[in-house]
Amino acid sequence: MGWQSRTRTLQVFDTELSADTVEWCPLPQWSHVLACGTYQLQKGDDKQTAEDSTAPSRIGRLYLFDCNPQPSFIPPLTETQRIDTPAVLDLKWCHVPISERPLLGMATASGEIQLYKLMESQQGTCVLECELSTELGPDRLALSLDWSTGRGESSDVRVVCSDSSGSLTALSLGEASLTAVCQWKAHDFEAWISAFSYWDTQIVYSGGDDCKLKGWDLRMGPSSPSFTSKRHTMGVCSIHSNPHREHILATGSYDENLLLWDGRNMKQPLSETAVGGGVWRLKWHPSQEHLLLAACMHNDFHILHCQKAMEGQDAPCPVLASYILHNSLAYGADWSRLPLSNSTPPSPQEPPQTSVGLTESGGHLRIQYESPTGSFDTSLEDDSGRYIPDQCSLPEKSSIPDPFTSPARDSQSLSCLMATCSFYDHMMHVWRWDWSPEEQQKPSEPAPSS
């Protein structure tokens, strides 16, 4: 059975400063909450002294949004808060509530890990309040962080982070403290990424600009890595442990390759997929163990299906859909856990997006600004500038092979909400992906006349 794959832009938001990280809250009660972080290198002041000019100013802003993706409410995002901060390099929500509230971790250019608690304001909206912070050390940028709670385990909550000095820091979260348990030199240059194994949270992975992927067993101490891989040929900048399938690890690099690994054998990857751009972020789907979202810097955002690779068939992961409407470096990407109806919402937005299994042509994307909110929507026009309504029939669709091997899953449809952001154009997009079986014509029905 063939499958249809379709992506649709729901809203675009101008973050003003360069956007590099975006995260949906993973907790069911707060899954409508979205956070976005920005990073801006300030140009030097002409009046600065030579000494001052050696320390560029990096500023940022943390945005908080409320999302209502129901078809009757367009656009779906409402900005509820913005906080000026040091430049933001990474954001991650804790996967479990802390003191019954969501907790957001932020890695900043000031070398701090800051934790924000999500609260309800007097107006009934959600707002963030700074709860805790800790400095990693002088003269360094915090580049990434990850929580040990990826599989929903709430005991012994810890954070691991990486920084521009090549160091990793493991931190323990107490009732009123975020305390460094250990810090060690892990890479020769920038340690771009750090991540827990969600199945054994004493295991930490890291990737650096020295082109090395390393593993660390915190029980053995950080004096030497449990493995070092040089399989990537450029800096390793993304790692994500699969929360649904034990031992499965995804890594990405500036070398434009996505590698899947079995953590029990780090000498050789399970598969290698060329994605055409540096792989800055990787995110496994919240519930579908085979689906992986990749932010590919110079080559947009892609959803890959990893089933065959995970089964050891040594095959590249096919791309099920691509989102190509950003005009700059594809950096931040995340899946939402908000439930969506399988039916496509009746909205005028119809971006001329192409993805595997669906080709849409004959239209031009028109940006419809909504000043002064900084957000805007999109619609489709033909060559003469006439609006193309959503109900119009689309060009003929080609089928993509059914990636599932289980017949019981052939009839399942999937609708997902995503947020992505890009750097120099300072844009955040919210979009949906619908994936459904190709409708088969019943044998009893006559073929349509041409």
C-alpha positions as CSV (number, residue, x, y, z in Angstrom):
1,M,0.0,0.0,0.0
2,G,1.3,3.5,-0.9
3,W,1.2,6.4,1.5
4,Q,0.6,10.1,1.1
5,S,2.8,12.6,2.9
6,R,1.8,16.2,3.2
7,T,3.3,19.2,5.1
8,R,1.3,22.4,5.8
9,T,2.5,25.7,7.3
10,L,0.2,26.9,10.1
11,Q,2.0,30.0,11.2
12,V,5.3,31.9,10.9
13,F,6.7,34.1,13.7
14,D,9.5,36.7,13.4
15,T,11.7,36.2,16.5
16,E,13.6,39.4,15.7
17,L,16.9,37.9,17.0
18,S,18.4,34.8,15.3
19,A,16.4,31.7,16.3
20,D,18.3,28.6,17.1
21,T,16.3,26.4,19.5
22,V,12.6,25.5,19.9
23,E,11.0,23.1,22.4
24,W,7.4,21.9,23.1
25,C,6.6,21.0,26.7
26,P,6.4,17.2,26.9
27,L,4.0,17.0,29.9
28,P,0.4,16.2,28.8
29,Q,-1.2,18.9,30.9
30,W,1.1,21.6,29.4
31,S,1.7,20.2,25.9
32,H,0.2,23.4,24.4
33,V,3.2,25.4,25.7
34,L,6.1,26.1,23.3
35,A,9.4,27.8,24.1
36,C,11.8,29.4,21.6
37,G,15.3,30.7,22.2
38,T,17.4,33.2,20.2
39,Y,21.1,34.2,19.9
40,Q,22.5,37.4,18.6
41,L,26.1,38.6,18.4
42,Q,26.1,42.3,19.1
43,K,28.3,44.4,16.9
44,G,31.0,46.2,18.8
45,D,30.5,49.8,19.9
46,D,32.9,52.3,18.2
47,K,33.7,53.7,21.6
48,Q,34.9,50.4,23.0
49,T,38.5,50.0,24.0
50,A,40.7,47.4,22.4
51,E,40.3,45.3,25.6
52,D,36.5,45.5,25.6
53,S,36.3,44.6,21.9
54,T,37.8,41.2,22.5
55,A,34.7,40.2,24.4
56,P,31.7,40.3,22.0
57,S,28.3,40.8,23.5
58,R,25.9,37.9,22.9
59,I,22.3,38.7,23.7
60,G,19.2,36.5,23.5
61,R,15.5,36.3,24.2
62,L,13.3,33.5,25.5
63,Y,9.8,33.4,24.0
64,L,6.9,31.5,25.4
65,F,3.8,30.6,23.4
66,D,0.4,29.1,23.9
67,C,-0.8,26.9,21.0
68,N,-4.3,26.0,20.0
69,P,-4.1,24.0,16.8
70,Q,-7.8,23.4,16.4
71,P,-9.1,24.3,12.9
72,S,-11.4,27.0,14.2
73,F,-8.5,29.0,15.6
74,I,-6.0,30.4,13.2
75,P,-3.2,31.3,13.7
76,P,-2.6,28.7,16.4
77,L,0.1,30.5,18.4
78,T,-0.3,33.3,21.0
79,E,2.8,34.8,22.5
80,T,2.4,34.9,26.3
81,Q,5.9,36.0,27.4
82,R,9.3,37.2,26.2
83,I,12.3,37.4,28.5
84,D,15.6,39.1,27.6
85,T,18.5,36.8,28.5
86,P,22.0,36.1,27.6
87,A,22.2,34.4,24.1
88,V,20.4,31.0,24.2
89,L,22.2,28.0,22.8
90,D,19.9,25.2,23.8
91,L,16.5,24.6,25.6
92,K,15.2,21.4,27.0
93,W,12.1,20.7,29.2
94,C,12.4,18.2,31.9
95,H,10.3,15.2,30.9
96,V,8.7,14.9,34.4
97,P,7.1,17.6,36.6
98,I,9.3,18.9,39.4
99,S,7.3,20.0,42.5
100,E,4.3,19.4,40.3
101,R,5.4,22.1,37.7
102,P,7.1,21.9,34.3
103,L,10.8,22.9,34.4
104,L,12.7,24.3,31.4
105,G,16.5,24.2,31.2
106,M,18.4,26.8,29.2
107,A,22.1,26.8,28.1
108,T,23.4,30.3,27.7
109,A,26.3,32.2,26.2
110,S,27.2,33.5,29.7
111,G,28.2,30.0,30.7
112,E,25.2,29.4,32.8
113,I,22.5,26.6,33.0
114,Q,19.3,28.4,34.0
115,L,16.1,26.6,35.1
116,Y,12.7,28.2,34.6
117,K,9.5,27.0,36.3
118,L,6.3,27.2,34.4
119,M,3.6,29.0,36.4
120,E,0.1,30.4,35.8
121,S,-0.3,34.2,35.8
122,Q,-3.2,36.1,37.2
123,Q,-4.5,36.4,33.6
124,G,-4.7,32.6,33.4
125,T,-1.8,32.3,30.9
126,C,1.4,30.3,31.5
127,V,4.6,32.3,32.3
128,L,8.2,31.3,33.2
129,E,9.9,32.2,36.4
130,C,13.6,31.8,36.9
131,E,14.1,29.1,39.5
132,L,17.7,28.1,39.7
133,S,21.0,28.8,37.8
134,T,24.6,27.6,38.0
135,E,27.7,28.7,36.3
136,L,29.8,26.2,34.4
137,G,33.0,28.2,34.7
138,P,34.7,31.4,33.4
139,D,35.2,32.2,29.7
140,R,32.9,29.6,28.2
141,L,29.6,29.3,26.5
142,A,27.1,26.6,27.5
143,L,26.3,24.9,24.3
144,S,23.8,22.1,25.0
145,L,22.0,20.3,27.8
146,D,20.0,17.1,28.3
147,W,17.8,15.7,31.1
148,S,18.1,12.2,32.4
149,T,14.3,11.9,32.4
150,G,13.8,10.9,28.7
151,R,11.7,7.8,29.6
152,G,9.7,9.6,32.2
153,E,11.7,8.4,35.2
154,S,11.5,10.9,38.0
155,S,14.1,9.5,40.5
156,D,17.6,11.1,40.6
157,V,16.9,13.9,38.1
158,R,20.1,15.1,36.6
159,V,21.3,17.4,33.8
160,V,24.3,17.0,31.5
161,C,25.7,20.0,29.6
162,S,28.5,20.7,27.2
163,D,30.5,23.9,26.7
164,S,32.8,25.8,24.4
165,S,35.9,24.8,26.4
166,G,35.3,21.2,25.4
167,S,34.1,20.2,28.9
168,L,31.1,18.3,30.1
169,T,29.3,18.9,33.4
170,A,27.0,16.5,35.2
171,L,24.6,18.3,37.5
172,S,22.2,17.0,40.1
173,L,18.8,18.6,40.8
174,G,17.9,19.0,44.5
175,E,14.9,20.5,46.1
176,A,16.4,24.0,45.9
177,S,19.7,23.5,44.1
178,L,21.4,22.6,40.9
179,T,24.7,21.2,41.9
180,A,27.7,20.1,39.7
181,V,28.5,16.5,40.5
182,C,31.6,16.4,38.2
183,Q,33.1,18.3,35.3
184,W,35.7,17.0,32.9
185,K,37.6,17.9,29.7
186,A,35.9,15.7,27.1
187,H,36.9,17.2,23.7
188,D,39.8,19.2,22.2
189,F,37.6,22.0,20.9
190,E,34.0,22.9,21.4
191,A,31.8,20.1,22.9
192,W,28.8,20.8,20.7
193,I,26.4,18.3,22.2
194,S,25.9,16.1,25.3
195,A,23.1,13.6,25.9
196,F,22.1,10.9,28.3
197,S,21.3,7.3,27.4
198,Y,17.7,7.3,28.5
199,W,17.9,3.5,29.3
200,D,21.0,3.7,31.5
201,T,21.3,7.3,32.8
202,Q,24.8,6.6,34.1
203,I,25.9,6.6,30.5
204,V,26.5,10.0,28.8
205,Y,27.4,10.7,25.2
206,S,29.2,13.7,23.8
207,G,30.2,15.1,20.4
208,G,32.8,17.8,19.7
209,D,34.4,19.9,17.0
210,D,37.4,17.4,17.2
211,C,35.2,15.1,15.1
212,K,34.9,12.6,17.9
213,L,31.8,10.9,19.4
214,K,32.5,9.7,22.9
215,G,30.7,7.7,25.6
216,W,31.2,8.1,29.3
217,D,30.2,5.9,32.2
218,L,29.7,8.1,35.2
219,R,30.1,5.1,37.6
220,M,33.6,4.7,36.4
221,G,34.5,8.3,36.6
222,P,35.2,10.6,33.7
223,S,39.0,10.1,33.5
224,S,38.7,8.2,30.2
225,P,35.8,7.5,27.8
226,S,34.2,4.1,27.5
227,F,34.5,4.5,23.7
228,T,35.7,7.0,21.2
229,S,34.4,6.9,17.6
230,K,35.9,8.8,14.7
231,R,33.3,7.5,12.3
232,H,32.1,11.1,11.6
233,T,34.6,13.1,9.6
234,M,33.6,16.5,10.9
235,G,32.4,18.0,14.1
236,V,29.7,16.0,15.9
237,C,26.8,18.3,16.8
238,S,23.7,16.2,17.5
239,I,23.0,13.1,19.6
240,H,19.6,11.7,20.7
241,S,18.9,8.5,22.6
242,N,15.8,6.7,21.4
243,P,13.3,6.7,24.4
244,H,11.3,3.8,22.9
245,R,13.9,1.3,21.7
246,E,16.8,0.4,24.0
247,H,20.4,0.8,22.7
248,I,19.4,2.9,19.7
249,L,21.2,6.1,19.3
250,A,21.1,8.8,16.5
251,T,24.0,11.1,15.8
252,G,24.6,13.9,13.3
253,S,27.5,15.9,12.2
254,Y,28.7,18.8,10.1
255,D,29.8,16.1,7.6
256,E,26.1,16.0,6.6
257,N,25.5,12.4,7.6
258,L,23.1,10.9,10.1
259,L,24.3,7.7,11.8
260,L,22.2,5.2,13.7
261,W,24.0,3.1,16.3
262,D,23.4,0.1,18.6
263,G,25.0,1.3,21.9
264,R,26.3,-2.2,22.5
265,N,28.6,-1.9,19.5
266,M,30.0,1.5,18.8
267,K,32.6,0.3,16.4
268,Q,30.3,0.4,13.4
269,P,27.0,2.3,12.9
270,L,23.8,0.4,12.0
271,S,23.3,2.8,9.1
272,E,24.4,6.0,7.4
273,T,22.2,8.5,5.7
274,A,23.4,11.5,3.7
275,V,21.0,14.3,4.4
276,G,22.7,17.1,2.5
277,G,23.4,19.5,5.3
278,G,25.0,19.6,8.7
279,V,22.8,17.7,11.2
280,W,22.4,20.3,14.0
281,R,19.5,18.7,15.9
282,L,17.9,15.2,16.0
283,K,14.6,14.4,17.7
284,W,12.9,11.0,18.0
285,H,9.1,11.1,17.8
286,P,7.3,11.2,21.2
287,S,5.5,7.9,20.5
288,Q,6.5,6.5,17.1
289,E,9.8,4.7,17.7
290,H,10.9,4.7,14.0
291,L,10.4,8.4,13.2
292,L,13.2,10.9,13.5
293,L,13.1,14.6,12.9
294,A,16.4,16.2,11.6
295,A,17.4,19.9,11.4
296,C,19.9,19.9,8.6
297,M,21.3,23.4,8.6
298,H,21.9,24.1,4.9
299,N,19.3,21.6,3.7
300,D,16.1,22.2,5.6
301,F,14.2,19.9,7.9
302,H,13.4,16.2,7.3
303,I,11.4,13.4,8.8
304,L,13.1,10.0,8.4
305,H,11.9,6.5,8.8
306,C,14.4,4.3,10.6
307,Q,12.8,1.0,10.9
308,K,14.9,-1.0,8.5
309,A,18.1,0.5,9.9
310,M,17.0,-0.3,13.5
311,E,16.4,-3.9,12.5
312,G,20.0,-4.2,11.3
313,Q,19.4,-4.2,7.5
314,D,22.2,-1.7,7.0
315,A,20.0,0.6,4.9
316,P,19.8,4.4,4.8
317,C,16.8,5.9,6.4
318,P,14.3,7.1,3.8
319,V,12.9,10.6,4.0
320,L,9.2,10.6,4.4
321,A,8.7,14.4,4.3
322,S,10.7,17.6,4.0
323,Y,9.9,21.1,5.2
324,I,11.7,23.6,2.9
325,L,10.1,27.0,3.7
326,H,12.8,28.4,5.9
327,N,15.3,30.7,4.2
328,S,18.3,30.3,6.5
329,L,20.2,27.8,8.6
330,A,17.9,25.0,9.9
331,Y,18.7,24.8,13.6
332,G,15.8,24.2,16.0
333,A,13.2,21.5,15.6
334,D,10.8,19.6,17.8
335,W,7.7,17.4,17.7
336,S,4.6,18.5,19.6
337,R,2.6,16.0,21.7
338,L,-0.6,17.9,21.1
339,P,-3.3,15.6,19.7
340,L,-4.4,16.5,16.1
341,S,-7.4,15.3,14.2
342,N,-6.5,13.3,11.1
343,S,-8.6,15.5,8.9
344,T,-6.8,18.4,7.3
345,P,-8.0,21.7,8.9
346,P,-10.0,24.0,6.7
347,S,-7.5,26.8,6.4
348,P,-6.4,29.0,3.5
349,Q,-2.7,28.2,4.1
350,E,-1.3,25.9,1.4
351,P,2.5,26.3,1.0
352,P,4.0,25.1,-2.2
353,Q,5.9,22.5,-0.2
354,T,7.2,19.4,-1.8
355,S,7.9,16.1,0.1
356,V,8.3,12.5,-0.8
357,G,5.0,11.2,-1.9
358,L,3.5,14.6,-2.6
359,T,4.2,17.2,-5.2
360,E,2.4,20.5,-5.2
361,S,2.9,23.0,-8.0
362,G,1.3,25.8,-9.9
363,G,1.2,28.2,-6.9
364,H,3.3,30.8,-5.2
365,L,3.6,31.4,-1.5
366,R,2.2,34.7,-0.4
367,I,3.2,36.1,2.9
368,Q,0.3,37.8,4.8
369,Y,1.7,40.0,7.5
370,E,-0.2,40.5,10.8
371,S,1.3,43.7,12.2
372,P,2.3,44.5,14.9
373,T,2.4,41.0,16.3
374,G,5.5,40.0,14.4
375,S,3.8,36.9,13.1
376,F,2.4,36.2,9.6
377,D,0.5,33.5,7.8
378,T,0.8,32.1,4.3
379,S,-1.5,31.4,1.4
380,L,-1.2,30.1,-2.1
381,E,-1.7,32.2,-5.3
382,D,-1.6,31.3,-8.9
383,D,0.5,33.2,-11.6
384,S,-2.1,35.9,-11.9
385,G,-2.3,36.5,-8.1
386,R,-5.6,34.8,-7.5
387,Y,-6.0,33.0,-4.2
388,I,-6.0,29.2,-4.5
389,P,-8.5,27.9,-1.8
390,D,-7.7,24.8,0.2
391,Q,-10.6,22.8,-1.3
392,C,-9.0,22.9,-4.8
393,S,-7.8,19.5,-6.0
394,L,-4.1,19.0,-5.8
395,P,-1.9,17.8,-8.6
396,E,-1.5,14.1,-9.0
397,K,0.3,12.5,-6.1
398,S,2.9,9.9,-6.4
399,S,3.0,7.1,-3.8
400,I,5.7,6.3,-1.4
401,P,6.3,2.7,-0.5
402,D,4.7,1.5,2.7
403,P,7.6,1.6,5.2
404,F,5.7,-0.5,7.8
405,T,6.2,-4.3,7.6
406,S,3.2,-5.1,9.8
407,P,-0.1,-5.4,7.9
408,A,-2.0,-4.4,11.0
409,R,-0.5,-0.9,10.7
410,D,-1.3,-0.4,7.0
411,S,-4.5,1.6,7.6
412,Q,-3.1,3.9,10.3
413,S,-2.8,7.6,9.7
414,L,-0.6,10.0,11.5
415,S,-0.9,13.7,12.0
416,C,1.8,15.6,13.8
417,L,2.5,19.2,14.8
418,M,6.0,20.5,14.6
419,A,7.9,23.7,15.4
420,T,11.1,24.6,13.6
421,C,13.3,27.7,13.6
422,S,16.0,29.2,11.4
423,F,18.9,31.4,12.2
424,Y,19.7,34.5,10.1
425,D,16.2,35.1,8.9
426,H,15.1,34.9,12.6
427,M,12.0,32.9,11.9
428,M,10.0,30.2,13.7
429,H,7.5,28.1,11.8
430,V,4.7,25.9,13.2
431,W,3.6,23.3,10.7
432,R,1.8,20.0,10.5
433,W,2.6,16.7,8.8
434,D,-0.2,14.4,7.7
435,W,0.8,10.9,6.7
436,S,-2.0,8.5,5.5
437,P,-2.5,5.5,3.3
438,E,-3.1,6.1,-0.3
439,E,-6.8,5.6,-1.0
440,Q,-7.5,2.6,-3.1
441,Q,-10.3,2.5,-5.6
442,K,-12.8,-0.1,-4.9
443,P,-13.0,-2.8,-7.7
444,S,-16.8,-2.4,-8.0
445,E,-16.5,1.3,-8.9
446,P,-16.1,2.1,-12.6
447,A,-13.0,3.9,-13.6
448,P,-13.5,7.6,-14.1
449,S,-13.9,8.7,-17.7
450,S,-11.1,10.8,-19.1
